Amino acid sequence: MVNGDLKLASYKEVMNTLKALQKNKTVRYGVPMLVLIIGGSFGLKEFTQIRYDVQKIKKKLDPSLEAKVNMEKQSVILEEQYEKLKDRNLDGWKNIRGPRPWENSKDYQDQQRASLNKEP
């Protein structure tokens, strides 16, 4: 009977402690909030990882096509691009405004072209 009394006493102590914890605002509101924040962080991590994995799979190219794309990227050399731009006249430009909303854009463009053709 002594063991039964100890079990009953410890059971009452546990129940009293649980009731006190239920009344505590930190346990009642703070702990669930922390669980949601931390659990949400891990959940979002998993969902975003799935998203990036799917994008990586979609972007996979056929090996022969990928080799061709890499060859084209390597063939572009800075000096070649400079030679293409060197012959252009980058200083001889004129600022032309676009048509206003109330103006007829076709008429205005024709007028601008005519004025550009007149000037040498």
Jmol script that loads the backbone (N, CA, C; Angstrom):
load data "model"
ATOM      1  N   MET A   1       0.813  -1.185   0.000  1.00  0.00           N
ATOM      2  CA  MET A   1       0.000   0.000   0.000  1.00  0.00           C
ATOM      3  C   MET A   1       0.856   1.249   0.000  1.00  0.00           C
ATOM      4  N   VAL A   2       2.065   1.108   0.485  1.00  0.00           N
ATOM      5  CA  VAL A   2       2.973   2.256   0.526  1.00  0.00           C
ATOM      6  C   VAL A   2       3.348   2.655  -0.894  1.00  0.00           C
ATOM      7  N   ASN A   3       3.612   1.667  -1.760  1.00  0.00           N
ATOM      8  CA  ASN A   3       3.935   1.961  -3.155  1.00  0.00           C
ATOM      9  C   ASN A   3       2.767   2.653  -3.856  1.00  0.00           C
ATOM     10  N   GLY A   4       1.565   2.252  -3.560  1.00  0.00           N
ATOM     11  CA  GLY A   4       0.373   2.849  -4.151  1.00  0.00           C
ATOM     12  C   GLY A   4       0.228   4.302  -3.741  1.00  0.00           C
ATOM     13  N   ASP A   5       0.546   4.595  -2.458  1.00  0.00           N
ATOM     14  CA  ASP A   5       0.464   5.971  -1.974  1.00  0.00           C
ATOM     15  C   ASP A   5       1.535   6.844  -2.641  1.00  0.00           C
ATOM     16  N   LEU A   6       2.726   6.272  -2.844  1.00  0.00           N
ATOM     17  CA  LEU A   6       3.802   7.027  -3.515  1.00  0.00           C
ATOM     18  C   LEU A   6       3.424   7.334  -4.964  1.00  0.00           C
ATOM     19  N   LYS A   7       2.844   6.344  -5.622  1.00  0.00           N
ATOM     20  CA  LYS A   7       2.439   6.562  -7.004  1.00  0.00           C
ATOM     21  C   LYS A   7       1.350   7.627  -7.085  1.00  0.00           C
ATOM     22  N   LEU A   8       0.412   7.591  -6.159  1.00  0.00           N
ATOM     23  CA  LEU A   8      -0.663   8.559  -6.144  1.00  0.00           C
ATOM     24  C   LEU A   8      -0.132   9.952  -5.836  1.00  0.00           C
ATOM     25  N   ALA A   9       0.808  10.049  -4.898  1.00  0.00           N
ATOM     26  CA  ALA A   9       1.388  11.345  -4.538  1.00  0.00           C
ATOM     27  C   ALA A   9       2.186  11.909  -5.704  1.00  0.00           C
ATOM     28  N   SER A  10       2.998  11.057  -6.357  1.00  0.00           N
ATOM     29  CA  SER A  10       3.803  11.551  -7.482  1.00  0.00           C
ATOM     30  C   SER A  10       2.888  11.930  -8.652  1.00  0.00           C
ATOM     31  N   TYR A  11       1.780  11.192  -8.823  1.00  0.00           N
ATOM     32  CA  TYR A  11       0.833  11.514  -9.878  1.00  0.00           C
ATOM     33  C   TYR A  11       0.209  12.886  -9.618  1.00  0.00           C
ATOM     34  N   LYS A  12      -0.140  13.177  -8.362  1.00  0.00           N
ATOM     35  CA  LYS A  12      -0.736  14.473  -8.020  1.00  0.00           C
ATOM     36  C   LYS A  12       0.267  15.599  -8.218  1.00  0.00           C
ATOM     37  N   GLU A  13       1.524  15.343  -7.882  1.00  0.00           N
ATOM     38  CA  GLU A  13       2.558  16.362  -8.067  1.00  0.00           C
ATOM     39  C   GLU A  13       2.752  16.673  -9.557  1.00  0.00           C
ATOM     40  N   VAL A  14       2.753  15.623 -10.368  1.00  0.00           N
ATOM     41  CA  VAL A  14       2.904  15.804 -11.807  1.00  0.00           C
ATOM     42  C   VAL A  14       1.726  16.589 -12.357  1.00  0.00           C
ATOM     43  N   MET A  15       0.523  16.271 -11.929  1.00  0.00           N
ATOM     44  CA  MET A  15      -0.671  16.969 -12.399  1.00  0.00           C
ATOM     45  C   MET A  15      -0.654  18.431 -11.963  1.00  0.00           C
ATOM     46  N   ASN A  16      -0.215  18.702 -10.744  1.00  0.00           N
ATOM     47  CA  ASN A  16      -0.127  20.087 -10.268  1.00  0.00           C
ATOM     48  C   ASN A  16       0.910  20.871 -11.088  1.00  0.00           C
ATOM     49  N   THR A  17       2.012  20.211 -11.404  1.00  0.00           N
ATOM     50  CA  THR A  17       3.055  20.865 -12.199  1.00  0.00           C
ATOM     51  C   THR A  17       2.540  21.163 -13.607  1.00  0.00           C
ATOM     52  N   LEU A  18       1.810  20.225 -14.215  1.00  0.00           N
ATOM     53  CA  LEU A  18       1.249  20.438 -15.546  1.00  0.00           C
ATOM     54  C   LEU A  18       0.217  21.571 -15.558  1.00  0.00           C
ATOM     55  N   LYS A  19      -0.588  21.653 -14.511  1.00  0.00           N
ATOM     56  CA  LYS A  19      -1.571  22.736 -14.416  1.00  0.00           C
ATOM     57  C   LYS A  19      -0.880  24.086 -14.292  1.00  0.00           C
ATOM     58  N   ALA A  20       0.215  24.114 -13.532  1.00  0.00           N
ATOM     59  CA  ALA A  20       0.972  25.366 -13.387  1.00  0.00           C
ATOM     60  C   ALA A  20       1.598  25.762 -14.722  1.00  0.00           C
ATOM     61  N   LEU A  21       2.084  24.763 -15.462  1.00  0.00           N
ATOM     62  CA  LEU A  21       2.693  25.058 -16.759  1.00  0.00           C
ATOM     63  C   LEU A  21       1.646  25.543 -17.766  1.00  0.00           C
ATOM     64  N   GLN A  22       0.422  25.005 -17.674  1.00  0.00           N
ATOM     65  CA  GLN A  22      -0.635  25.429 -18.579  1.00  0.00           C
ATOM     66  C   GLN A  22      -1.018  26.884 -18.347  1.00  0.00           C
ATOM     67  N   LYS A  23      -0.878  27.352 -17.139  1.00  0.00           N
ATOM     68  CA  LYS A  23      -1.220  28.733 -16.818  1.00  0.00           C
ATOM     69  C   LYS A  23      -0.087  29.696 -17.176  1.00  0.00           C
ATOM     70  N   ASN A  24       1.116  29.190 -17.347  1.00  0.00           N
ATOM     71  CA  ASN A  24       2.272  30.018 -17.668  1.00  0.00           C
ATOM     72  C   ASN A  24       2.153  30.515 -19.120  1.00  0.00           C
ATOM     73  N   LYS A  25       2.231  31.848 -19.313  1.00  0.00           N
ATOM     74  CA  LYS A  25       2.051  32.421 -20.653  1.00  0.00           C
ATOM     75  C   LYS A  25       3.206  32.065 -21.586  1.00  0.00           C
ATOM     76  N   THR A  26       4.400  31.933 -21.053  1.00  0.00           N
ATOM     77  CA  THR A  26       5.545  31.592 -21.899  1.00  0.00           C
ATOM     78  C   THR A  26       5.361  30.208 -22.507  1.00  0.00           C
ATOM     79  N   VAL A  27       4.933  29.269 -21.687  1.00  0.00           N
ATOM     80  CA  VAL A  27       4.734  27.908 -22.180  1.00  0.00           C
ATOM     81  C   VAL A  27       3.522  27.858 -23.099  1.00  0.00           C
ATOM     82  N   ARG A  28       2.505  28.620 -22.750  1.00  0.00           N
ATOM     83  CA  ARG A  28       1.263  28.566 -23.504  1.00  0.00           C
ATOM     84  C   ARG A  28       1.370  29.225 -24.883  1.00  0.00           C
ATOM     85  N   TYR A  29       2.088  30.345 -24.973  1.00  0.00           N
ATOM     86  CA  TYR A  29       2.170  31.065 -26.244  1.00  0.00           C
ATOM     87  C   TYR A  29       3.568  31.050 -26.862  1.00  0.00           C
ATOM     88  N   GLY A  30       4.583  31.103 -26.051  1.00  0.00           N
ATOM     89  CA  GLY A  30       5.948  31.203 -26.555  1.00  0.00           C
ATOM     90  C   GLY A  30       6.477  29.932 -27.185  1.00  0.00           C
ATOM     91  N   VAL A  31       6.268  28.819 -26.524  1.00  0.00           N
ATOM     92  CA  VAL A  31       6.793  27.545 -27.029  1.00  0.00           C
ATOM     93  C   VAL A  31       6.148  27.177 -28.372  1.00  0.00           C
ATOM     94  N   PRO A  32       4.817  27.265 -28.519  1.00  0.00           N
ATOM     95  CA  PRO A  32       4.247  26.968 -29.838  1.00  0.00           C
ATOM     96  C   PRO A  32       4.751  27.925 -30.935  1.00  0.00           C
ATOM     97  N   MET A  33       4.964  29.179 -30.567  1.00  0.00           N
ATOM     98  CA  MET A  33       5.476  30.137 -31.540  1.00  0.00           C
ATOM     99  C   MET A  33       6.885  29.749 -31.989  1.00  0.00           C
ATOM    100  N   LEU A  34       7.734  29.386 -31.058  1.00  0.00           N
ATOM    101  CA  LEU A  34       9.090  28.967 -31.402  1.00  0.00           C
ATOM    102  C   LEU A  34       9.077  27.694 -32.246  1.00  0.00           C
ATOM    103  N   VAL A  35       8.190  26.770 -31.904  1.00  0.00           N
ATOM    104  CA  VAL A  35       8.091  25.535 -32.685  1.00  0.00           C
ATOM    105  C   VAL A  35       7.675  25.846 -34.116  1.00  0.00           C
ATOM    106  N   LEU A  36       6.707  26.765 -34.296  1.00  0.00           N
ATOM    107  CA  LEU A  36       6.273  27.142 -35.638  1.00  0.00           C
ATOM    108  C   LEU A  36       7.383  27.831 -36.424  1.00  0.00           C
ATOM    109  N   ILE A  37       8.111  28.715 -35.780  1.00  0.00           N
ATOM    110  CA  ILE A  37       9.172  29.441 -36.479  1.00  0.00           C
ATOM    111  C   ILE A  37      10.288  28.495 -36.890  1.00  0.00           C
ATOM    112  N   ILE A  38      10.752  27.685 -35.970  1.00  0.00           N
ATOM    113  CA  ILE A  38      11.864  26.780 -36.267  1.00  0.00           C
ATOM    114  C   ILE A  38      11.416  25.679 -37.227  1.00  0.00           C
ATOM    115  N   GLY A  39      10.246  25.113 -36.993  1.00  0.00           N
ATOM    116  CA  GLY A  39       9.722  24.079 -37.892  1.00  0.00           C
ATOM    117  C   GLY A  39       9.446  24.634 -39.277  1.00  0.00           C
ATOM    118  N   GLY A  40       8.927  25.853 -39.358  1.00  0.00           N
ATOM    119  CA  GLY A  40       8.680  26.482 -40.649  1.00  0.00           C
ATOM    120  C   GLY A  40       9.956  26.724 -41.418  1.00  0.00           C
ATOM    121  N   SER A  41      11.004  27.089 -40.700  1.00  0.00           N
ATOM    122  CA  SER A  41      12.297  27.301 -41.345  1.00  0.00           C
ATOM    123  C   SER A  41      12.790  26.021 -42.010  1.00  0.00           C
ATOM    124  N   PHE A  42      12.723  24.907 -41.293  1.00  0.00           N
ATOM    125  CA  PHE A  42      13.149  23.636 -41.865  1.00  0.00           C
ATOM    126  C   PHE A  42      12.236  23.201 -43.011  1.00  0.00           C
ATOM    127  N   GLY A  43      10.942  23.441 -42.868  1.00  0.00           N
ATOM    128  CA  GLY A  43      10.008  23.090 -43.936  1.00  0.00           C
ATOM    129  C   GLY A  43      10.260  23.886 -45.196  1.00  0.00           C
ATOM    130  N   LEU A  44      10.477  25.202 -45.058  1.00  0.00           N
ATOM    131  CA  LEU A  44      10.754  26.031 -46.221  1.00  0.00           C
ATOM    132  C   LEU A  44      12.062  25.636 -46.881  1.00  0.00           C
ATOM    133  N   LYS A  45      13.032  25.238 -46.079  1.00  0.00           N
ATOM    134  CA  LYS A  45      14.319  24.804 -46.635  1.00  0.00           C
ATOM    135  C   LYS A  45      14.103  23.608 -47.555  1.00  0.00           C
ATOM    136  N   GLU A  46      13.304  22.658 -47.114  1.00  0.00           N
ATOM    137  CA  GLU A  46      13.061  21.468 -47.923  1.00  0.00           C
ATOM    138  C   GLU A  46      12.315  21.811 -49.212  1.00  0.00           C
ATOM    139  N   PHE A  47      11.287  22.684 -49.125  1.00  0.00           N
ATOM    140  CA  PHE A  47      10.530  23.040 -50.316  1.00  0.00           C
ATOM    141  C   PHE A  47      11.379  23.811 -51.316  1.00  0.00           C
ATOM    142  N   THR A  48      12.212  24.726 -50.850  1.00  0.00           N
ATOM    143  CA  THR A  48      13.052  25.471 -51.783  1.00  0.00           C
ATOM    144  C   THR A  48      14.106  24.565 -52.397  1.00  0.00           C
ATOM    145  N   GLN A  49      14.606  23.606 -51.658  1.00  0.00           N
ATOM    146  CA  GLN A  49      15.585  22.681 -52.214  1.00  0.00           C
ATOM    147  C   GLN A  49      14.960  21.851 -53.338  1.00  0.00           C
ATOM    148  N   ILE A  50      13.716  21.438 -53.152  1.00  0.00           N
ATOM    149  CA  ILE A  50      13.010  20.706 -54.202  1.00  0.00           C
ATOM    150  C   ILE A  50      12.886  21.580 -55.444  1.00  0.00           C
ATOM    151  N   ARG A  51      12.576  22.844 -55.254  1.00  0.00           N
ATOM    152  CA  ARG A  51      12.430  23.775 -56.374  1.00  0.00           C
ATOM    153  C   ARG A  51      13.730  23.878 -57.171  1.00  0.00           C
ATOM    154  N   TYR A  52      14.851  24.051 -56.479  1.00  0.00           N
ATOM    155  CA  TYR A  52      16.129  24.186 -57.175  1.00  0.00           C
ATOM    156  C   TYR A  52      16.557  22.874 -57.830  1.00  0.00           C
ATOM    157  N   ASP A  53      16.233  21.753 -57.222  1.00  0.00           N
ATOM    158  CA  ASP A  53      16.554  20.464 -57.836  1.00  0.00           C
ATOM    159  C   ASP A  53      15.786  20.273 -59.142  1.00  0.00           C
ATOM    160  N   VAL A  54      14.528  20.660 -59.158  1.00  0.00           N
ATOM    161  CA  VAL A  54      13.713  20.531 -60.359  1.00  0.00           C
ATOM    162  C   VAL A  54      14.249  21.444 -61.455  1.00  0.00           C
ATOM    163  N   GLN A  55      14.634  22.670 -61.094  1.00  0.00           N
ATOM    164  CA  GLN A  55      15.194  23.585 -62.090  1.00  0.00           C
ATOM    165  C   GLN A  55      16.488  23.038 -62.670  1.00  0.00           C
ATOM    166  N   LYS A  56      17.300  22.423 -61.834  1.00  0.00           N
ATOM    167  CA  LYS A  56      18.568  21.863 -62.303  1.00  0.00           C
ATOM    168  C   LYS A  56      18.317  20.729 -63.289  1.00  0.00           C
ATOM    169  N   ILE A  57      17.313  19.900 -63.017  1.00  0.00           N
ATOM    170  CA  ILE A  57      16.993  18.787 -63.905  1.00  0.00           C
ATOM    171  C   ILE A  57      16.460  19.306 -65.238  1.00  0.00           C
ATOM    172  N   LYS A  58      15.628  20.354 -65.207  1.00  0.00           N
ATOM    173  CA  LYS A  58      15.067  20.905 -66.432  1.00  0.00           C
ATOM    174  C   LYS A  58      16.140  21.540 -67.311  1.00  0.00           C
ATOM    175  N   LYS A  59      17.181  22.074 -66.711  1.00  0.00           N
ATOM    176  CA  LYS A  59      18.215  22.770 -67.475  1.00  0.00           C
ATOM    177  C   LYS A  59      19.275  21.837 -68.037  1.00  0.00           C
ATOM    178  N   LYS A  60      19.179  20.554 -67.760  1.00  0.00           N
ATOM    179  CA  LYS A  60      20.149  19.614 -68.302  1.00  0.00           C
ATOM    180  C   LYS A  60      20.027  19.575 -69.818  1.00  0.00           C
ATOM    181  N   LEU A  61      21.173  19.676 -70.509  1.00  0.00           N
ATOM    182  CA  LEU A  61      21.187  19.645 -71.966  1.00  0.00           C
ATOM    183  C   LEU A  61      21.710  18.311 -72.453  1.00  0.00           C
ATOM    184  N   ASP A  62      21.397  18.019 -73.692  1.00  0.00           N
ATOM    185  CA  ASP A  62      21.966  16.863 -74.358  1.00  0.00           C
ATOM    186  C   ASP A  62      23.482  17.075 -74.455  1.00  0.00           C
ATOM    187  N   PRO A  63      24.302  16.063 -74.165  1.00  0.00           N
ATOM    188  CA  PRO A  63      25.762  16.267 -74.156  1.00  0.00           C
ATOM    189  C   PRO A  63      26.324  16.820 -75.464  1.00  0.00           C
ATOM    190  N   SER A  64      25.796  16.398 -76.606  1.00  0.00           N
ATOM    191  CA  SER A  64      26.305  16.917 -77.876  1.00  0.00           C
ATOM    192  C   SER A  64      25.938  18.388 -78.050  1.00  0.00           C
ATOM    193  N   LEU A  65      24.718  18.752 -77.644  1.00  0.00           N
ATOM    194  CA  LEU A  65      24.292  20.143 -77.733  1.00  0.00           C
ATOM    195  C   LEU A  65      25.076  21.002 -76.748  1.00  0.00           C
ATOM    196  N   GLU A  66      25.335  20.468 -75.571  1.00  0.00           N
ATOM    197  CA  GLU A  66      26.093  21.211 -74.568  1.00  0.00           C
ATOM    198  C   GLU A  66      27.517  21.474 -75.047  1.00  0.00           C
ATOM    199  N   ALA A  67      28.128  20.510 -75.714  1.00  0.00           N
ATOM    200  CA  ALA A  67      29.481  20.698 -76.254  1.00  0.00           C
ATOM    201  C   ALA A  67      29.479  21.783 -77.326  1.00  0.00           C
ATOM    202  N   LYS A  68      28.439  21.809 -78.159  1.00  0.00           N
ATOM    203  CA  LYS A  68      28.347  22.826 -79.202  1.00  0.00           C
ATOM    204  C   LYS A  68      28.193  24.216 -78.592  1.00  0.00           C
ATOM    205  N   VAL A  69      27.377  24.343 -77.563  1.00  0.00           N
ATOM    206  CA  VAL A  69      27.170  25.628 -76.904  1.00  0.00           C
ATOM    207  C   VAL A  69      28.476  26.106 -76.274  1.00  0.00           C
ATOM    208  N   ASN A  70      29.215  25.212 -75.637  1.00  0.00           N
ATOM    209  CA  ASN A  70      30.484  25.586 -75.015  1.00  0.00           C
ATOM    210  C   ASN A  70      31.499  26.024 -76.059  1.00  0.00           C
ATOM    211  N   MET A  71      31.505  25.393 -77.227  1.00  0.00           N
ATOM    212  CA  MET A  71      32.433  25.787 -78.290  1.00  0.00           C
ATOM    213  C   MET A  71      32.121  27.191 -78.783  1.00  0.00           C
ATOM    214  N   GLU A  72      30.833  27.507 -78.907  1.00  0.00           N
ATOM    215  CA  GLU A  72      30.445  28.844 -79.352  1.00  0.00           C
ATOM    216  C   GLU A  72      30.857  29.890 -78.330  1.00  0.00           C
ATOM    217  N   LYS A  73      30.738  29.593 -77.061  1.00  0.00           N
ATOM    218  CA  LYS A  73      31.134  30.534 -76.010  1.00  0.00           C
ATOM    219  C   LYS A  73      32.632  30.775 -76.043  1.00  0.00           C
ATOM    220  N   GLN A  74      33.415  29.746 -76.316  1.00  0.00           N
ATOM    221  CA  GLN A  74      34.859  29.881 -76.330  1.00  0.00           C
ATOM    222  C   GLN A  74      35.338  30.638 -77.556  1.00  0.00           C
ATOM    223  N   SER A  75      34.574  30.609 -78.655  1.00  0.00           N
ATOM    224  CA  SER A  75      35.030  31.238 -79.881  1.00  0.00           C
ATOM    225  C   SER A  75      34.907  32.761 -79.833  1.00  0.00           C
ATOM    226  N   VAL A  76      34.132  33.305 -78.911  1.00  0.00           N
ATOM    227  CA  VAL A  76      33.992  34.745 -78.800  1.00  0.00           C
ATOM    228  C   VAL A  76      35.220  35.285 -78.065  1.00  0.00           C
ATOM    229  N   ILE A  77      35.979  36.101 -78.781  1.00  0.00           N
ATOM    230  CA  ILE A  77      37.208  36.648 -78.208  1.00  0.00           C
ATOM    231  C   ILE A  77      37.043  38.154 -78.113  1.00  0.00           C
ATOM    232  N   LEU A  78      37.606  38.726 -77.101  1.00  0.00           N
ATOM    233  CA  LEU A  78      37.466  40.148 -76.836  1.00  0.00           C
ATOM    234  C   LEU A  78      38.023  40.985 -77.982  1.00  0.00           C
ATOM    235  N   GLU A  79      39.119  40.584 -78.559  1.00  0.00           N
ATOM    236  CA  GLU A  79      39.723  41.355 -79.643  1.00  0.00           C
ATOM    237  C   GLU A  79      38.819  41.382 -80.869  1.00  0.00           C
ATOM    238  N   GLU A  80      38.139  40.268 -81.144  1.00  0.00           N
ATOM    239  CA  GLU A  80      37.219  40.231 -82.278  1.00  0.00           C
ATOM    240  C   GLU A  80      36.075  41.213 -82.077  1.00  0.00           C
ATOM    241  N   GLN A  81      35.559  41.266 -80.875  1.00  0.00           N
ATOM    242  CA  GLN A  81      34.475  42.202 -80.585  1.00  0.00           C
ATOM    243  C   GLN A  81      34.958  43.639 -80.709  1.00  0.00           C
ATOM    244  N   TYR A  82      36.198  43.894 -80.292  1.00  0.00           N
ATOM    245  CA  TYR A  82      36.759  45.239 -80.405  1.00  0.00           C
ATOM    246  C   TYR A  82      36.888  45.630 -81.873  1.00  0.00           C
ATOM    247  N   GLU A  83      37.322  44.718 -82.721  1.00  0.00           N
ATOM    248  CA  GLU A  83      37.470  45.009 -84.149  1.00  0.00           C
ATOM    249  C   GLU A  83      36.115  45.337 -84.777  1.00  0.00           C
ATOM    250  N   LYS A  84      35.067  44.658 -84.348  1.00  0.00           N
ATOM    251  CA  LYS A  84      33.738  44.940 -84.884  1.00  0.00           C
ATOM    252  C   LYS A  84      33.272  46.343 -84.495  1.00  0.00           C
ATOM    253  N   LEU A  85      33.544  46.748 -83.258  1.00  0.00           N
ATOM    254  CA  LEU A  85      33.078  48.044 -82.772  1.00  0.00           C
ATOM    255  C   LEU A  85      33.972  49.194 -83.205  1.00  0.00           C
ATOM    256  N   LYS A  86      35.212  48.912 -83.566  1.00  0.00           N
ATOM    257  CA  LYS A  86      36.167  49.964 -83.905  1.00  0.00           C
ATOM    258  C   LYS A  86      35.729  50.727 -85.149  1.00  0.00           C
ATOM    259  N   ASP A  87      35.131  50.062 -86.114  1.00  0.00           N
ATOM    260  CA  ASP A  87      34.737  50.694 -87.364  1.00  0.00           C
ATOM    261  C   ASP A  87      33.460  51.522 -87.254  1.00  0.00           C
ATOM    262  N   ARG A  88      32.709  51.354 -86.219  1.00  0.00           N
ATOM    263  CA  ARG A  88      31.459  52.102 -86.071  1.00  0.00           C
ATOM    264  C   ARG A  88      31.740  53.522 -85.590  1.00  0.00           C
ATOM    265  N   ASN A  89      30.886  54.429 -86.007  1.00  0.00           N
ATOM    266  CA  ASN A  89      30.991  55.815 -85.583  1.00  0.00           C
ATOM    267  C   ASN A  89      30.097  56.009 -84.363  1.00  0.00           C
ATOM    268  N   LEU A  90      30.677  55.987 -83.202  1.00  0.00           N
ATOM    269  CA  LEU A  90      29.887  56.088 -81.974  1.00  0.00           C
ATOM    270  C   LEU A  90      29.698  57.530 -81.519  1.00  0.00           C
ATOM    271  N   ASP A  91      30.418  58.471 -82.141  1.00  0.00           N
ATOM    272  CA  ASP A  91      30.286  59.871 -81.737  1.00  0.00           C
ATOM    273  C   ASP A  91      29.269  60.631 -82.583  1.00  0.00           C
ATOM    274  N   GLY A  92      28.898  60.116 -83.721  1.00  0.00           N
ATOM    275  CA  GLY A  92      28.003  60.836 -84.622  1.00  0.00           C
ATOM    276  C   GLY A  92      26.557  60.435 -84.461  1.00  0.00           C
ATOM    277  N   TRP A  93      26.022  60.555 -83.303  1.00  0.00           N
ATOM    278  CA  TRP A  93      24.631  60.194 -83.088  1.00  0.00           C
ATOM    279  C   TRP A  93      23.835  61.432 -82.720  1.00  0.00           C
ATOM    280  N   LYS A  94      22.544  61.367 -82.876  1.00  0.00           N
ATOM    281  CA  LYS A  94      21.669  62.486 -82.553  1.00  0.00           C
ATOM    282  C   LYS A  94      20.523  61.964 -81.695  1.00  0.00           C
ATOM    283  N   ASN A  95      20.194  62.698 -80.668  1.00  0.00           N
ATOM    284  CA  ASN A  95      19.117  62.310 -79.773  1.00  0.00           C
ATOM    285  C   ASN A  95      17.781  62.670 -80.415  1.00  0.00           C
ATOM    286  N   ILE A  96      16.912  61.698 -80.582  1.00  0.00           N
ATOM    287  CA  ILE A  96      15.602  61.913 -81.198  1.00  0.00           C
ATOM    288  C   ILE A  96      14.544  61.527 -80.183  1.00  0.00           C
ATOM    289  N   ARG A  97      13.643  62.454 -79.923  1.00  0.00           N
ATOM    290  CA  ARG A  97      12.598  62.142 -78.953  1.00  0.00           C
ATOM    291  C   ARG A  97      11.503  61.323 -79.614  1.00  0.00           C
ATOM    292  N   GLY A  98      10.839  60.543 -78.809  1.00  0.00           N
ATOM    293  CA  GLY A  98       9.731  59.749 -79.300  1.00  0.00           C
ATOM    294  C   GLY A  98       8.469  60.586 -79.383  1.00  0.00           C
ATOM    295  N   PRO A  99       7.442  60.086 -80.016  1.00  0.00           N
ATOM    296  CA  PRO A  99       6.202  60.855 -80.145  1.00  0.00           C
ATOM    297  C   PRO A  99       5.462  60.952 -78.815  1.00  0.00           C
ATOM    298  N   ARG A 100       4.763  62.041 -78.653  1.00  0.00           N
ATOM    299  CA  ARG A 100       3.933  62.229 -77.470  1.00  0.00           C
ATOM    300  C   ARG A 100       2.673  61.386 -77.627  1.00  0.00           C
ATOM    301  N   PRO A 101       1.977  61.097 -76.529  1.00  0.00           N
ATOM    302  CA  PRO A 101       0.773  60.252 -76.635  1.00  0.00           C
ATOM    303  C   PRO A 101      -0.287  60.833 -77.559  1.00  0.00           C
ATOM    304  N   TRP A 102      -0.364  62.163 -77.683  1.00  0.00           N
ATOM    305  CA  TRP A 102      -1.388  62.769 -78.511  1.00  0.00           C
ATOM    306  C   TRP A 102      -0.942  62.946 -79.968  1.00  0.00           C
ATOM    307  N   GLU A 103       0.328  62.666 -80.251  1.00  0.00           N
ATOM    308  CA  GLU A 103       0.826  62.792 -81.605  1.00  0.00           C
ATOM    309  C   GLU A 103       0.683  61.458 -82.353  1.00  0.00           C
ATOM    310  N   ASN A 104       0.556  61.547 -83.675  1.00  0.00           N
ATOM    311  CA  ASN A 104       0.514  60.355 -84.508  1.00  0.00           C
ATOM    312  C   ASN A 104       1.951  59.869 -84.676  1.00  0.00           C
ATOM    313  N   SER A 105       2.242  58.673 -84.209  1.00  0.00           N
ATOM    314  CA  SER A 105       3.623  58.211 -84.186  1.00  0.00           C
ATOM    315  C   SER A 105       4.186  58.014 -85.590  1.00  0.00           C
ATOM    316  N   LYS A 106       3.399  57.556 -86.538  1.00  0.00           N
ATOM    317  CA  LYS A 106       3.897  57.328 -87.901  1.00  0.00           C
ATOM    318  C   LYS A 106       4.276  58.649 -88.554  1.00  0.00           C
ATOM    319  N   ASP A 107       3.413  59.667 -88.422  1.00  0.00           N
ATOM    320  CA  ASP A 107       3.726  60.979 -88.992  1.00  0.00           C
ATOM    321  C   ASP A 107       4.979  61.563 -88.353  1.00  0.00           C
ATOM    322  N   TYR A 108       5.096  61.409 -87.046  1.00  0.00           N
ATOM    323  CA  TYR A 108       6.249  61.977 -86.341  1.00  0.00           C
ATOM    324  C   TYR A 108       7.541  61.271 -86.765  1.00  0.00           C
ATOM    325  N   GLN A 109       7.497  59.951 -86.923  1.00  0.00           N
ATOM    326  CA  GLN A 109       8.684  59.218 -87.368  1.00  0.00           C
ATOM    327  C   GLN A 109       9.089  59.626 -88.778  1.00  0.00           C
ATOM    328  N   ASP A 110       8.106  59.804 -89.653  1.00  0.00           N
ATOM    329  CA  ASP A 110       8.413  60.252 -91.014  1.00  0.00           C
ATOM    330  C   ASP A 110       9.057  61.632 -90.990  1.00  0.00           C
ATOM    331  N   GLN A 111       8.556  62.507 -90.140  1.00  0.00           N
ATOM    332  CA  GLN A 111       9.118  63.858 -90.010  1.00  0.00           C
ATOM    333  C   GLN A 111      10.563  63.791 -89.503  1.00  0.00           C
ATOM    334  N   GLN A 112      10.828  62.938 -88.521  1.00  0.00           N
ATOM    335  CA  GLN A 112      12.182  62.798 -87.976  1.00  0.00           C
ATOM    336  C   GLN A 112      13.129  62.237 -89.035  1.00  0.00           C
ATOM    337  N   ARG A 113      12.685  61.251 -89.801  1.00  0.00           N
ATOM    338  CA  ARG A 113      13.533  60.677 -90.853  1.00  0.00           C
ATOM    339  C   ARG A 113      13.860  61.715 -91.918  1.00  0.00           C
ATOM    340  N   ALA A 114      12.864  62.520 -92.265  1.00  0.00           N
ATOM    341  CA  ALA A 114      13.082  63.557 -93.274  1.00  0.00           C
ATOM    342  C   ALA A 114      14.103  64.579 -92.787  1.00  0.00           C
ATOM    343  N   SER A 115      14.004  64.964 -91.509  1.00  0.00           N
ATOM    344  CA  SER A 115      14.958  65.960 -90.978  1.00  0.00           C
ATOM    345  C   SER A 115      16.354  65.362 -90.871  1.00  0.00           C
ATOM    346  N   LEU A 116      16.495  64.069 -90.610  1.00  0.00           N
ATOM    347  CA  LEU A 116      17.803  63.440 -90.551  1.00  0.00           C
ATOM    348  C   LEU A 116      18.423  63.317 -91.922  1.00  0.00           C
ATOM    349  N   ASN A 117      17.613  63.059 -92.939  1.00  0.00           N
ATOM    350  CA  ASN A 117      18.128  62.930 -94.302  1.00  0.00           C
ATOM    351  C   ASN A 117      18.601  64.263 -94.859  1.00  0.00           C
ATOM    352  N   LYS A 118      18.017  65.370 -94.410  1.00  0.00           N
ATOM    353  CA  LYS A 118      18.412  66.703 -94.877  1.00  0.00           C
ATOM    354  C   LYS A 118      19.798  67.079 -94.343  1.00  0.00           C
ATOM    355  N   GLU A 119      20.052  66.722 -93.078  1.00  0.00           N
ATOM    356  CA  GLU A 119      21.331  67.103 -92.460  1.00  0.00           C
ATOM    357  C   GLU A 119      22.414  66.113 -92.876  1.00  0.00           C
ATOM    358  N   PRO A 120      23.572  66.628 -93.377  1.00  0.00           N
ATOM    359  CA  PRO A 120      24.652  65.719 -93.776  1.00  0.00           C
ATOM    360  C   PRO A 120      25.428  65.171 -92.622  1.00  0.00           C
TER     361      PRO A 120
END
end "model"
wireframe off; spacefill off
backbone 0.3
color backbone group
